[in-house]
Amino acid sequence: MKLAYELVKRTKGHTLYLLDEPTTGLHKNERDKILALLRSLIKKGHSVIAIEHTVDFIAESDYIIDLGPGAGLEGGRLVAAGTPAAVAANKKSLTGMFLQQYAHNN
């Protein structure tokens, strides 16, 4: 509820939204609503940066920064960066592998 309130309130000027896994635990219908709301904020000139692990959310991104290659001590290095298509084409990116599978299923 707090996220929804923050995303729809009026702001002066442009706002940078930093979101940490905004779709965790949500049904696909709710994720789609959040994505639509974020798209509308971007169209109004706001910026959105999100940490996210849901492939349908990642596939809708303008730009992806894929860190890894694993978690904890195995992570923290830049694996891939760019559009979803560019990350999907990167053979070192696990995110890219999931983006390819997602594209084939949709």
The 8 nearest C-alpha neighbors of each residue, nearest first, counted from 0:
[[1, 3, 2, 4, 5, 6, 7, 21],
 [0, 2, 4, 3, 5, 6, 7, 8],
 [1, 3, 5, 0, 4, 6, 21, 7],
 [4, 2, 0, 6, 1, 5, 7, 33],
 [5, 3, 1, 2, 7, 6, 8, 0],
 [6, 4, 2, 3, 8, 7, 1, 0],
 [5, 7, 3, 4, 8, 2, 36, 40],
 [8, 6, 4, 5, 3, 9, 36, 40],
 [9, 7, 5, 6, 4, 10, 3, 11],
 [10, 8, 7, 11, 6, 5, 12, 4],
 [9, 11, 12, 8, 14, 13, 7, 6],
 [10, 12, 13, 9, 14, 8, 45, 44],
 [13, 11, 10, 14, 45, 44, 9, 43],
 [12, 14, 45, 44, 11, 15, 10, 46],
 [15, 13, 45, 16, 46, 12, 10, 11],
 [14, 16, 46, 47, 45, 17, 13, 48],
 [15, 17, 47, 46, 48, 14, 18, 45],
 [18, 16, 48, 49, 47, 15, 19, 50],
 [19, 17, 49, 21, 48, 20, 16, 50],
 [18, 20, 50, 21, 49, 51, 17, 48],
 [21, 19, 51, 50, 22, 23, 18, 49],
 [20, 22, 19, 23, 18, 51, 49, 50],
 [21, 23, 25, 20, 30, 24, 53, 33],
 [24, 22, 25, 20, 21, 53, 51, 52],
 [25, 23, 22, 26, 21, 30, 20, 27],
 [24, 26, 22, 23, 29, 30, 27, 28],
 [25, 27, 29, 28, 30, 24, 22, 31],
 [26, 28, 30, 29, 31, 25, 32, 22],
 [29, 27, 31, 26, 30, 32, 25, 33],
 [28, 30, 32, 31, 26, 27, 25, 33],
 [31, 29, 27, 33, 32, 28, 22, 25],
 [30, 32, 34, 28, 29, 33, 27, 35],
 [31, 33, 29, 35, 30, 34, 36, 28],
 [32, 34, 36, 30, 35, 31, 37, 29],
 [35, 33, 31, 37, 36, 32, 38, 30],
 [36, 34, 38, 32, 33, 37, 31, 39],
 [35, 37, 33, 39, 34, 38, 32, 40],
 [36, 38, 40, 34, 39, 35, 33, 41],
 [39, 37, 35, 41, 40, 36, 34, 42],
 [38, 40, 42, 36, 37, 41, 35, 43],
 [41, 39, 37, 43, 38, 42, 45, 36],
 [40, 42, 45, 38, 44, 43, 39, 46],
 [43, 41, 39, 44, 40, 38, 45, 37],
 [44, 42, 40, 41, 45, 39, 13, 38],
 [45, 43, 41, 42, 13, 46, 40, 14],
 [44, 46, 41, 13, 14, 40, 43, 15],
 [47, 45, 15, 41, 16, 14, 44, 48],
 [48, 46, 16, 15, 17, 49, 45, 41],
 [47, 49, 17, 16, 18, 46, 50, 15],
 [50, 48, 18, 19, 17, 51, 47, 20],
 [49, 51, 19, 20, 18, 48, 52, 21],
 [50, 52, 20, 53, 49, 19, 57, 56],
 [51, 53, 54, 20, 50, 57, 56, 23],
 [54, 52, 56, 55, 51, 57, 22, 23],
 [53, 55, 57, 56, 58, 52, 98, 97],
 [56, 54, 58, 57, 53, 59, 101, 98],
 [55, 57, 54, 59, 53, 58, 60, 34],
 [56, 58, 54, 60, 59, 55, 53, 51],
 [57, 59, 55, 56, 60, 83, 54, 98],
 [60, 58, 56, 57, 55, 61, 83, 34],
 [61, 59, 57, 62, 58, 63, 56, 83],
 [60, 62, 82, 59, 63, 83, 81, 58],
 [61, 63, 82, 81, 60, 83, 64, 80],
 [64, 62, 81, 80, 82, 65, 83, 60],
 [63, 65, 80, 79, 66, 81, 62, 77],
 [64, 66, 79, 78, 80, 63, 77, 67],
 [67, 65, 77, 76, 78, 75, 68, 64],
 [68, 66, 74, 69, 76, 75, 78, 70],
 [67, 69, 74, 73, 66, 78, 76, 70],
 [70, 68, 67, 74, 73, 71, 72, 66],
 [69, 71, 74, 73, 72, 67, 68, 75],
 [72, 70, 73, 74, 69, 75, 67, 68],
 [71, 73, 74, 70, 75, 69, 67, 68],
 [74, 72, 69, 70, 71, 68, 67, 75],
 [75, 73, 67, 69, 70, 68, 71, 72],
 [74, 76, 67, 66, 77, 73, 68, 72],
 [75, 77, 67, 66, 74, 78, 68, 73],
 [76, 78, 66, 79, 65, 67, 75, 64],
 [79, 77, 66, 65, 92, 67, 76, 68],
 [80, 78, 65, 77, 86, 64, 92, 89],
 [81, 79, 64, 63, 65, 86, 82, 78],
 [82, 80, 62, 63, 85, 86, 83, 64],
 [81, 83, 62, 85, 84, 61, 63, 86],
 [82, 84, 86, 85, 58, 87, 81, 63],
 [85, 83, 87, 82, 86, 88, 81, 98],
 [84, 86, 82, 88, 87, 83, 81, 89],
 [85, 87, 95, 89, 83, 88, 84, 79],
 [95, 88, 86, 84, 85, 98, 89, 99],
 [87, 89, 85, 86, 90, 84, 95, 99],
 [90, 88, 86, 91, 87, 92, 95, 85],
 [89, 91, 92, 88, 95, 96, 87, 93],
 [92, 90, 89, 93, 78, 79, 95, 68],
 [93, 91, 95, 94, 90, 89, 78, 79],
 [94, 92, 96, 95, 97, 91, 68, 90],
 [93, 95, 97, 92, 96, 98, 65, 87],
 [87, 94, 96, 92, 98, 86, 93, 97],
 [95, 97, 93, 99, 94, 98, 87, 100],
 [96, 98, 100, 94, 99, 95, 101, 93],
 [99, 97, 95, 101, 96, 100, 87, 102],
 [100, 98, 102, 96, 97, 101, 87, 95],
 [101, 99, 97, 103, 98, 102, 104, 96],
 [100, 102, 98, 104, 99, 103, 97, 105],
 [101, 103, 99, 105, 100, 104, 98, 58],
 [104, 102, 100, 101, 105, 99, 98, 97],
 [103, 105, 101, 102, 100, 99, 98, 97],
 [104, 102, 103, 101, 100, 55, 99, 98]]
